[in-house]
Structure formats: C-alpha cells, structure tokens
Amino acid sequence: MCGIAGIYGSIGNDARDGALRRMSASLAHRGPDGNGFYQDGSVGLAHTRLSIIDLSEQGNQPLFNEDRSLVLVCNGEIYNYKTVRETLIRKGHQFASNSDCEVILHLYEEHRGDMASVLSELTGMFAFGLWDTNKKQLFIARDRIGIKPLYYGYTSGLFTFASEVAAIVNAGLVKCSVDETSLYEYFMLGSVPGPHTLYKEIKALEPGYFATVSENGFSAHQYWDIPLYDGSSANEGVLLTEASALFDEIVKDHLVADVPVGTFLSAGVDSSLITAAATRHQAGIHSFTASFPGEPEDEGMIAADTARKLGSTFHSYQLAGDFFKDFEYHFQYIDQPFGISSGLSLGRISEMAQSNIKVVLSGDGADELFAGYTRHEPYWQPPFLEKIPARFQSTVVATAAKLTRRKSLMELNEHLKLTNGEKFLSRTQVLSPVVVASLLSGDVMKQVDTRRYINRLDSYYTKRKDSDEINRMLYVDVKTTLVDEMLTKCDRMTMRHKIEGRVPFLDHRFVEFAFRIPSSLKRRDGVGKVLLRKMLASQLGNELAYRKKTGFNSPLKQWLQNNTETRTYAKEKLGQISPGYFNAATLGMINNDVGAADPNAIFYLLSASPFLAK
C-alpha cells in the first residue's frame, strides 16, 4: 500500500524534479516507510511506501524488469502474485524481489505490452503507472472495482497522475479551478462523484479502466465490467455452499502479509462474516470497533460478544465527549470535500488499530452486492399497472389523473415521468436539490449543470440489460456510491493512520459471483443480504444474523442538540466560513440554531470550507 505519482510531457528537468518532490511530500502519509523517484526524458515517477509484502530494500519502488526497460510504481496488493510468479519463473522470467507488484512488469513482458491481458491475470486492488522506455509510452491502470484511487490531469500536452487529488494540485503544474457542478453534487451526496473532482482540470480514472499516454495523446480503455445477470437461477443450498467456500478462500487470500493483520468489527453481518473467516485462518486475530456508550448507534457490546465467541483479540474506541474531537487531525489529508461523518469514527478506530496492526479487513461492499440498504427495495407500483404494457403505462395514468384529479394518480403520474437515474438519486441523495441551492450562492448556481449526475446514472441504467431490476440497481450502486463514498472513506481514513485497508467482499471473484444470484436471495420481505445472513446464521446464530441493521452511523444530531462541546465547535467553525461560494443568509440561519439544523448540512459545510476559502 503506497502513494504513487507521475508526470509525462515536455518540462525542464529541474521543474519536473521539484514537482515530483512536492507530489511525493503530499503523499507521504500514504507511505511513511520510504520513497523513490525515477526520471528519464519526458517522464518522471514517484512512490511513497507502506511496507506490507517484502519488507526488504528489494521491495522498494520504482520496480524494474530485467533490463530496466520497464519501470513501475504501484499502490495496492496483488493477492494471486505467488501463483502468477511461479508461472512466470517457469517461463524464464527473473525476479529481483519478492514484491507482489513485480509480477505486473513480467506479465507485461509476457503479453508483449497487451495491457488488457496483463490486467486480466491480476486478482487484487491496485492503481499503477508503468513506463515503457522502448515504446516511450506510459500506462496507468486502476483495479476493477475502484478500491484504490487514481487521478489525472491532462492540459497542454502535460500529463500528471497521482493517488490523491492534492498531489496533482500541489505539483503546481496545473492551475486548478473549482467545478461548481461538483460542488453542487457534493452537497447532495456528501462526496464528489467520479469521474469528476472538485477541480475542472482533474479527473478520476474510472474503475476497470487503463489509459495510455504518449506523444500521440491520451486514451482510456475499459478492460473489465460486472457481468450481466442473465436470469438464470440456482438452488439456494448450492449457492450458499458456493458462497461460503469462495468467501473463505478470498478472506484467506486477503490475510497474506508480512506484517500483522486485523479486522474492523461492528455488530453487522458483513464485518462479523469477515472476522469469523479470518479467525479460522489466524487464531486470535485483532478486531476493532467504535463505541458510543448510551447511544442508539452503539454496537460495542454486541461486537465485543462476537469477538469473544470467535476468540478474536478485541479493541473498542469509546467516544463519549465532543463529537468533533480531533476533527482536523483525522481529516487532515482528505484531498477534496468529504462529508460522511462516519469517516471520523473510522479515523479514530484506525488510529487505535495502528499500534497493533498494519493491515485491516473491512466489510465494505456487501450492502451494494446483496441489496442491504432500504434504497434497494423495488420501486412500488400499484397492481393494476402490471396488466398494462410498459410503453402505455405513462399515457394511461396521465389520462386517468387528468380525468379524476385523484391525488394518488397524480403522484403516480409524476413518478412515472422520472428517469431511472432520477429515481435512484431520490433514494441516494442526502440533501435535496432545493436545500443545496439554498446553501450555495446564486453566482455558483448559475454555473451548475443540475443534470450531469442524473445523466451519468441514466447512462449506467441504459447500459444494463439485466433481467433483474434490483441487480440493475446494484450495478449502478457499485459504479457510483460505493466508489465515491464507501471506498473513498476506507482508503483515506486507513491510509491517514498508516494502515492498509482491504475489502474482501469486493474481490472481483466475489463480485462476479454475487451478480449471478437472483435478487430473491438478496432482498426478501424488506430484509437485505439474505444469502449472507444465512451464511452468518450457520456460524454465529440467528440473533446476530437477523438483528435490525443500524449501519456504521454516528450520533451527530443528538450531540449537536445535547452536547455543549459539539455544539460550540460547530458554531465556532460555521462562523468562520466566508460566504464566498455560499448563501450568507442560509449560513446565518444554520449557525443560529445548530441543534435544529440538518446535521449532514453542518458536517458537509465544515468538511468543504477548507477547500473553498477565499
């Protein structure tokens, strides 16, 4: 796990060297164990290292092939590297290290530069840059799901890439300007949705893509996508057996490291399954949770009981004072606005965990694969619509609403007018477009494209021809909110505290398996993750498996109302925000009564304001 950065294009040696070192300094928190640089002609690469596999100097990056014609900087882990390495050695390849990432260089040689073939052989989470000195061509690539981040800027023939947006900004080679539409989308969702960033000049490389950069320009290519659900069905018992065996194998793979590994453990299905599997392979493995004593969100006691049953070494971070304690410290290296308040709790757990472990397994992704959220309920329609062909439904309902003036029919008519993207957004937005428009200044709103994100959602829906409505919805969820919110939170908060976060549910083998499963085994009678709950029940009983979902939440609203320190901090920081991009009147109303205001709006404002100071 590391930070990577690179520059391609015509630029003086001194200017490139200075920019690379500024980028490396911006990424130092991702790799406190060392750094490395490479410069040759038109390209420069930088790497900051968090040592996980092959702790020796031979594992330092950049890495090279036998004749040093290929150069690699990589962030992430290749879980099947031992198998791939053995195959390549039998074919005559010579390795200089035991690093998992070195297999990428030799696969590139083996496949004669066919990057799609290289990537198809990798199982893992990764983002990398590879320079081919013979072809004078730079490749960048991102893992299938987008577990590891990768951003780039390309202006006036100068290309830069990095693990975090801030590194590109701090390179000083691109003059960055705020994207008003990204700001608008952030306040709706709590995170900036890709491929856009806060800045117009910087984009995210999309999951499952690689890109080539040369004197001929920049081009991006998709090498993988989630397979379609084809409508086939299988026996529930067979699927349960397959899921259990595959998941156990994947967790075992994710435990491979030359440093201590632990798990995040809540009272939920996801982290309990991971910890249960992990303890089968590493007895006494450390587990970590956040606890809010006395609050409805507190899951500490249940997590502690699960850890006891599994024989895990349990640690709990209890927070019973100021909610915003050490807020700046934990969010110090967030590289663009991020307003998910549970990130603060994750930061605290990660800080606690770093004294015991250097790798942690997290349960992210299970909800998005197995319909764990209430937003994954099918869209309701009255029974009479089932008798009307889909292409005529809008016309029939519109006519009936006009003739009868019945409120229910008028509401149904408006619902049928919505695109799939609009329906999805209505379930995933945290602040409504009306509220966001009241937060932002009139000048900002004039520049906003309010349809941009909706159009992106619609494009995903259009692309999918799944026969299962919920699986279509889950596809869109994996492509959007999972990457932009959950994976961003896991990556930034673990890396902030020198820990590598791994997400077994999002191993592409399990993702592909999950999309073979009909939604009836994912969500039933308002309860999600049906198959996963059955897996957990067989190991830890029904009480834990079927308890009501609470999620990894934070009691911010209660503390804004009842905790003096929390309320005082919020008022002080809100009072320091310069109107600039915001509506001064709305800011004033929020600050006058923080206890009554939407806690999400407050957290979003506090998280965004450092990026928007004027």
N, C-alpha and C positions, 0 to 999 in steps of 0.2 A: 504494500500500500504506500502510495507516494504522491508527489505532485510533479506534473510534467508541464513543459512549456517549449515553444519553438518559434522561430522566425524564418521566413523564406522571402527572398527578394533582394533587390539592389539597395544596399545600405552600407555605409562605411564600417570598417571593422571595429573602430572604437565605439561608434554609435550602437552597433549590434551587441557588442560585449556589454556595454552599460545597460542596455535594455534587458538583456538576458539576466543580468545580475539583479536588476530590480524585480523582474518576474520571479526569480528564484527566491528572493527575500520575501515576496508576497506569499509564497507557497511554503515557507519554512515550517509553519505549524503542521503541514501535512507530512513532512519528512524531517524530523529533528535529528535523525541518525547520520546525516551526511548529505552532501550534494555533489553534483558533477556537471560538467559542461563539455560541449563539442561544437566546434566551428570549422566550417570548410566552405570557402567560396561564397555561395549565395544562401547557405543555411546555417542556423545555429540552434542547438538543442540544450535544454537544461532539465535537471532532475533533482528532486529532494527526496530522500529515502527514509521510510519507516521500515526497518528490517523485520521481516516475517519469516521468509524462507531463504536459506543460505545466508547466514549472518556474517560470513567472511567478507573480506575485501573483494573477492572474485564476484560477489553478488552486487557490487556497486554498479550503478548505471551512469552514463550510457553503456549499453552492451554492444558487442561487435560479433560478426561471424568470423570464420577462419582467416580470411584475407583482408578483413576490415573494410570490405566494400559496402557493407550494410551496417547501419547504426540505429539503435533502438532506445527510446525512452518509453517506459510503460508504467501505468498505475493500475494496480489490481492484483488478482490471483488467477492462475490457470490451474484448475483443480485436477485435470487429467494429464498434467505435464509429465508425470513419471511414465505413463503408458506411451505417450507420444515420443518422449525422449528415447525410450528403449527401441522403438520402431526406427527412429531416425539414426540412432547409433548403428543398428544392424545394416542400414543403407550407406554407412560410411561417413556420416557427419561427426565432427569432432566438437565437443562442448568444452568451454573454458570455465564453466561454473556449474553449480547445482541450482541456479536460479530457475524458477518456474517460467519466467518470461523469456529466457533464452530460446525456448522451443519455437517462438514466433519467427526468429531470424532464420532458423534452419528449415522451418516449414516454407518460408518464402523462397528459399533456395530450391527446395524440393519441388515446389509447384511453379518454378520459373516465373515468379513475380505475379502469379494469379492470386490477388488478394482475397477474392471471394472464396477460393478453395482453401486458402490458409485459415480464414475465419471459420469455415465450416467444421474444421477439425478441433476447434478450441471449445472447451467447456469451462466457463468461469465468468468473472466480472472483470472488465478491463476497459482502459482507454489508452491508446498508444500513438506515438509518432515514429515512423520508420523512414529513414533516408537511404535511398539507393544511389550511391555515388557514381555508378556507371551510367544509369539512366538519367541521372540528375532529376530525380522525381521523389517527392515527399508524399507519403501516405499517412493519413490519420484515420483511426477507427474507434468505434465505440461498441460495447457489448450489446447483445441482442435486446435486452430489456431496458438498458439505460441506468444500470446500477451505479456505474462510475460516470462522473460528469466530464464533458469535453466541450469547450467553447472556442470560437474562432472569430477573427476579424479579417476582412479582405478588402483593402481600399488602395487604389492607385498602384496595383501590382505588388503591394506589400502584404504578406500573409502572416498572421500571428495565431497561435493556438495555446491553450492552457487549460489546466484542470479547474480553474476558477476565473470568473469574470474579472475580479480585482487585479489579477496578474496582467491581463491584457490592458486594462486601464492604466495600471502603474508602469507599464513598459514605456508609456509616453510617446508611442509611435502613431497612435490613432486618437484624434480629437473626438471625444465621446459626447454625445448629446442625448438627453433624456427622451425616451419614446413615450409620448403621452398616452398612447393606447395601452402600452404595457403597464403604465401606472394605473390606469383605469381597471385593467384586468386584475392587477394585483389586489386592489381594494375590493373587488368582487370575490376573489378566490382565496386570498391570503398568501399566495405565491405567484411569481411571474411565470405564466405558461410558455413553454417552449414552442417552437424553436427560437422565439424572441427572448430578449433580455431587457433589462431596464434601459439599455442603450441601443440606439438605432444601428450603430455600427458593429455590434457584436451579436452573434447568433450561437445557438447550441447545435452541435452536430446531433442529428436525431438518432435514437436507439436503433440498432440493427443496420447502421449505415457505415460505410467508409468513404473517404474522399481522397482524390489525387490532386496534387498541386505541382505544377511545373511551369516552364516558360510559356506553355500553351494555355495556362489559366487554371481555374478551379472547377472540379466536377465531383458531385456526390452520387453514390450508388447504394441502393438498398441490397443487402445480401441475405436478409432473413426477415420473416414476418410470422406472426402467430397463425398456425394452420386453421382453416375453416372448420367449424363444427358441421359435419356432413349429415346429421340427423340419425346416425347410427346409434344403437343402444346396446348396452351390455348388462349382464346380470349384476345386480348390486353387490352380491357377495364376491364376485370375481373382481370387480372394480375396487372393492375395499381391500382385498388381498393384494392386488397390484399396487395400489396407492401406498399401503403400509410398507411393502418391500422396497419400492422405489424411494420413498421418503427416507427410510432408514439408511439406504445406500448414499443418498445425497448428503444427509447430515454427517455421515462418516467422512465423506469427501471434504466437507467444509471444516472439519476438525483438524485437517492436516496443516501443521505449522511447526516451526522450530522455536516457538515462544508459547507461553500459557494462553489458553482459550477459555472463554466463559460464555454465558448466555444472559440475555435480558429476560426476566421472568415477571409476568403480571398474573392476574387471575384469569386470563383469557385462554381460549383454545389454542391459538397459534403458538405462543411462547411456551405453553405447557407441553405441547407436542414436541417442540424442538428440544426442550430441556430433558424430556423423557428419553428421546432418542439419543441425545448427547451423553446422558449418564450411562446408557448401555455400553458405550464405547470408551468413556472416560469416567470412571467412578469418582464421585466427589467433586465433579466439575463445579466451579464457582458460578453462582447466579445472582442477579442484581435487579432490584426493583425500586420504584419511587413510592413513597407513602405519604398520605395527607391525613394524619390522625383525626378522626371525628367527622370527616367529610364524606359525602355520598360517593365521591370518586375514589376513595381509598380502597386499594386492593391488597395492601401489605400483608394482612393476616392470612388471606387465602393463599397468596403467593408463598408465604413462609411455610404454610402447611403442605403445599405441593412439593416444595423443596425438601422438606423433612421426609415425605413419603418416598421421594426419589433418591434420597441420600446426597443431594446437592449441598455444597457449602454456600449458605445463603447470606446476602448482604442487603440491607434496606437503608435507603436515604429518606429520612423523615423531615418534612418541611412543615413547620407549624408557626411561622412568623411572616415576615414580609415576602409576598409573592415575588416581588421584583429583586430580591436579594441577588447581587452579583449578576444582574441582567447584562450589563455592558461586557462583563468578563466572558460570559458564555456566548454572547452574540458578537464578540469582537471580530471574528473572521468570517462572519456571514458576508458574502460578496455581492448580494443585491437584496432588496427588501424581502423579508420572510416573516410572515405574521402568524405562524402556527404556534400558539402558546405552549403546547405540549413539548415543543422543541427545548424550552427552558428546563423542563423536567428531565428530558433526555440528556441534556448537557450536564445536569447535576449527577445523574446516575453514571455517566461516562467518566466524570471527574473522580467519582468514588471508585470506579472499577479500575482505573489506570494503575493503581498501586498493586493490583493483583494479577491483571491480565494485559495482553496486548492485542488480542483478537476477541470479538464478541459476536455471537449469533443472535440475530433479531428476527422477529416474526412478521416483518413487513411483507405484504403481497398476498397473504392468504385471503383477506376480505375481497380483494379485487379479482381473485381467481375463482372463489367459491361463493360469491354473492352474499357477503357478510354484513353489508350495510342495508339500512332501510331503503336507501335510494335504489336498491336493486330489485325492488318489487316491480312486477309487470305494471305497465300503465293501465289503469282501470278503464273499462268501457262497459256501458250498460248491455245486458244480454241481447237486447233487440238488434244491436249493431252486428252481431255475429251472423244474422240472416241476410245482411245487406253486403254485396260485393264491395271490397275496399275502395275501389275507384269511384263508387257512387255515394259513399257514406257522408262526405262533406256536403254534397248537394242536398241530400235528403234531410240531414239535420238542420242545415241552414234554412231550408224551406219551412220545416216544421217549427223552428224557433221563431221565424218571422210571422207565421200564421197564428201561433198560440201565445207568443210572448212569455212562455214559461221560462223562469229563471234558470232551471236546471238544463233546459235545452240550449239556452243562450250561452251558458258556461261551457257546455259540451261543444257547441259550435266554435267557440274561441279556442278550446283545447285542440280540436281537430285541425285548426289552421296552423298550429305550431309545427315547425320542422322538428325532426328528431333531435337535432342539436339544441334547439330552444328548450325542448322538454328535459334533456339531460342537464343543461345549465340550470334550469329552475330547481333541480334537485341538488346540485353541487355548489351553487353559489352560496356564500356566507352572508354577504351584504348585497342587497338588491341594487340593480342599476340606478334606481331613483335615489337611494341612500348615497351611493357612490357619487352621483352627480351633485348631490348637496355638499359632499365633502370637498370636492375638487373645485378649483376656481373656474370661472366662466371662460377665461382665456385658455385654460388647459382643455376643457370640454370641447371647445371649438376644433381642437386638433385630433380628437378621439374618433377612431373608427369602431363604433359600438358593435359592428357585425363581424369583426375579424375573428374573434374566438369562436363565435357561433358557426361561422363558415368552416372553420377548421374541424369542429365537431361534426358538422354535416358531411364533410368530406370523408371522415372515417366511417360514418354510418353508410354512406353511399358505396364505399369500397367493400363492405362486408355483405356477403350473400348467405350468411348462416341461416339455417332453418329454425334456429332457436333465438327468440327475442332477447332473452336475458344474456345469452352468450354474446350477442352483438353488443349489448350494453357493456358487458365486462371487457370486451375488446377495446372499446372507446375509453373505459376507465383506466385500463393498463397503459394505454398510449398517452394519457393526459394526466389525471390527478395523481396516479401512482408515481410517475416520474417527477412531476413538478413539485409535489408536496412531500409524500412519504419518503421517497428515496433521497430527495434533497436534504430532508431533515436528518435522516440516518447518516448520510455521508458527512455533512458539515459538523454535526454535533459529536460524532465519534472522532473524526479527524482533528477537531479542535482540541481534543484531550489525548491525542497520540494513540488512538485505538483504531484498529481496522474493523469496520462493521461488515458482517457477511449476512446474506439473506437467503437461506436455503430454499424457501418456497419459490423463489424467483430463478432458481436454476432452470435453464431453458428446457431441460428434460421434464421437469415437473410442470412447467407452463404448458408445454405441448400435450402432456397427459391430461391436464385439467381441462383443456379445450376439446377433449374427446368425450367429456362427460356431459350428459344432458342436464339441463337446469333443474330438473326434478330431484336430482341428487345433490343439488347445491342449495336451493332455497325451497322450503315447503312450509305452508301454513304460517308464513310470516317469520320463519326461523331460517337463518342462513347457515352456510358451511355444514350442510347435512352430513356429507361423507366424512369430513374432518372430525365432526363431533362423534361419529360412530367410532372412528379410529381412537379418539381420546377416551371414550367411554370404556372401551375394551381394556385400556391400560390403567386409568385412574378413576373410573366410575362415572355414573350418570350425573351426580350432583355437580361436579366441576364441568363436565362436558355440556350440560344443558342449562347452566346458570345464565341469567339475563346479561346480555352484552352491555358493558359500560364503556369500553374503549379506553385508550390511553389519554384521559382528559385531565384538565386542571381546574380547580375551583376558583377561577379568577373572578367571576361575577360575585360570588359570596364574599370574597375577600375585599373587593372594591367597595362593597357595602358595609362590611363589618370590621375590617382590619385597618387600623389607623395608619400603620407604616405603608401598606399597599396603596391606600387612597392618597396619602401625602405624596408619595413618589410619583404617582400618575399625574396628579395636579401640577406638581413642580415641572415635570418634563413636558407636559402638554402646554404649559405656559411659556416654555422656551421655544416652541415651534414657530418659526417665522411663517406668516401666511403664504407667501410665495406661490406654491402650487395649490394651496388650499383656500377654502372659503373661510374667511376670518370669522364671520358670524357663526358658522357651524362649529368651528373650533371653540369659540367662546361658550356656546351652549353646552358642549360636551364637558368642558372644564368646570363649568359652574355646578354640575351635578354628575360627577363620575359614577356614583352609585346607581344612577338611573340609566346611564348611557349604555349602549351596546358594548360589552367588554371586548368583542372582537375588533370593533372600530378603534377602541383605545389602543389595543395591542398593535394593530396594523399601523396606526399613526406613530407610535413610539419606535417601531421597527424601521419604518420608512424614513423618518425625519433625518437621520444622519446622512442619507444619500441625497437629500434634497435641500440641504442648507444653502441659502442664497446670501 
